Amino acid sequence: MMPDRPASALDLPCALVVLGADGRVQFGWQNPETGAYYAEADGSCITDVIGIVEWHGRTIH
């Protein structure tokens, strides 16, 4: 069990689970300037995004 921490310690950026039209699911990120999504694994642009799910973690390692 994780000890309670102040709210500021939990303010981590969310990760994205990106759902593609081809059935693939991958971790990714969104470019704030263009709105395009990119794969965490290889940095390639994901052009067939049909949905995203934000994923929030309590800690990073």
C-alpha angles and dihedrals in degrees: 000000000000118000116242113265133190114275091249090062090058096052096110121152114258122249120221130231103207121206116206130202088240090065096256121136118199142161112255149150136232124235104233093210100049103021090229120141123230132194118247091213099061108355094246119150113255104218101173100059113159097170147350135212121202114229119201124195129195095214140017128217 
